[in-house]
């Protein structure tokens, strides 16, 4: 998945990371918070002093500011949970009476009819469903928060109900906090209901099943598939499933009757064998095979006793099967009896033919019997619900470095002309490579005893492909994966060449996470891959020293390119519960809602309802497009500020054409720089709502990293406290009755 | 502190300890968004209200009564001067512990019922649940709303809303009660009950400040009144002394000797008068009020002289 902003660890996020090489640094949010806090305090004190000094004179101004601080301190010290609770309760009641549940009604309405309009033939139905529910929830909850928070206080002031409240010993801070908490509670309630109902919507919408071998639908029956073979040499079956939700799968069934379908539309199904009935099928097949072998060995002269023994076994299992099929497959008694009769008469034919030593006829009849049994038994294969569709993969990302075409280290790969510089490209058939280094890949985390990691360390690839010529468009571009021994610094200094595994060749599949495995036993060559072959080396002992796994990926096809970004290759460490991840996605919406409520209440302390709502909406937009605004300001995005872009629109000038020189242009630039300055300042002060979006994680099936959740939570908490304090200050400075 | 109020500050704070409300050159100017002066609602008001008295603020519409009330409650900030309640600035939240306020039109949350309303306001006083329950029950039966305590306030009549408004003003058993037009919207019986209640509050040692333009009500219950007109204090004093007609003498005597009577008659007849009886008659408050209004319109700028005095209502 696309992760443009790296998820930092909590300490990196709080305390900052210095810039190194091509990666930009990160300014610790703790310091940023402290700076903004100090700046805010200074501004508030200065404005307060100015206001007091204008009314009472410069000397008295100081005293008044002092008094203001003293009052603020006493107010803070005398905050009472009971009063906050009273205000919270009031806000909650008010919200209920304002019929906020209508929002929920709208949501249910959307849910009810959404499935009519969703693109049923999409390749990624899970993403689509999740996008719809998360998007709608986000929108509705934010609108709700906007209305609730920005109209409540102004209405209280307009209706003068505030008079009876503020003439009680309630602190204005408590009025603000109570409102924020009350609306948050009602929002939480609605969000929780939305979360559960949309989960059910997604689950039900995506849930479907297929059937196997239904002749009347024109689907080929299951055929014996010699590529599926168990240890005893029994063959499995394969075949198409019935169509459901605009797709069908190919089912692969093992001789024991269990199996999986292939992956279609981002999911597959598990195949269960009800009552273990497929073994008899294998028995009959085996009987036919045994007979044929015996026929070949004896050149047609089989011991009748031997063949009778086989037939008895076949008849026993067949009759048991037919009996059971009556209950398990829900057949009527008549149907079952008919089947039994058919089978019995076929078996008699088998017996007669065998006794007449007509072996070809015997085998023929035996195959007929098998077909009847198949008809009984195959209906017992049950295809389970879709799996891997709603999941929360937990990736472990590594460090990415590049080699240029000569095989020498470089900062970046090639730019193939994309303006979006997220991915760097490596050229096929050259020394160019993308190298991922994963830490902490140890035997206690990945062991063959764990069924999930049986085949090796799972590696998911979502490489992008850039073709300079079309080639065979049906075929993917070839690539190779190699594991390189992780050398210590001393070894490197000593000039030691690492072990390099024999390449694992793969076709790059774009847009899906292609699961590969790094096996635990690896054949490799020493001397950097140029030396002699050393078979069956141990992944952990010989390659991943200190848990450091180095994976090199190269493109094999000459003049084709692989695009790589850090999250494009990761080690899969397991899945989290999908519902937990889904709930986490909703938590992020909750954080946004809390922030919108905070700002709504803040603005409503000094603006009228509609204006407060507009201001809150603007603050959201500014916060959401913070990156865009900063890019426009820094000139990274062409087109200029609001005025300039308006002029360009009006005169139909593109973003790079010269506006010409003159006083008016200078004036426009000047005004724009002022406006952009103000916008940038605000965009820095507002929460980065753009970053507070995690729906893509949920939709694309990735676990939302806990670090990210913690960061969002801390951000929300910090804003909550600061905005509540600001709201208190502003509210305190205004005349409630004016 | 404005220049006008500066000399006041030199004086000792309220000559008596039991001054509950004091305003010093309290002025309020309403301004528009651009800071331009719209109206001077109150001009340098000096007042003292003492513990245990019923103080009436009188005046025609727009005279500054409600502004004064709001300044005392901290709902407005003074443009200059000071408003002190219990010796503290009126904007101090702490004072609210000891006051009750019945606004002009009971501004209550219409979506709550009577019990919820009183319980909510009780919480704002940080009252524990048990106290709240008792107090709510007591007040609801006091204002006679037992039968409607579960109904939302939006279903209440004006009189019922006044009653529940009064109940919320008394939830904390306040020492000082500010009543804005307490009798409007009440029927004659309700008005009588309200007046009795106000007198009852005084008998319990509470201080009541009420503003009204219903003169009969004020005359009935108030000990002292201040008459405001166009933001200025026109008259201030005890109701009984204000209602005396100072330029008319009315005499009625008993037990005078004939000589004395002859002497008095002679004096009166020498001055061309005729003795009916001898006393200072009283006028109605309505008369006084209208006189003040008429006089203020004829001679703007005349103001009442305020003497700082001890509380005549406490011993």
Interface residues (C-beta under 8 A of the other chain):
Chain A: X56 X60 X71 X74 X75 X80 X82 X83 X85 X86 X89 X90 X93 X94 X97 X159 X160 X161 X162 X163 X164 X165 X166 X167 X168 X169 X170 X171 X172 X735 X736 X737 X738
Chain B: X1 X2 X30 X70 X73 X74 X75 X76 X77 X92 X93 X94 X96 X97 X99 X101 X103 X105 X106 X107 X108 X109 X111 X112 X116 X120 X121 X123 X124 X125 X126 X165 X168 X172
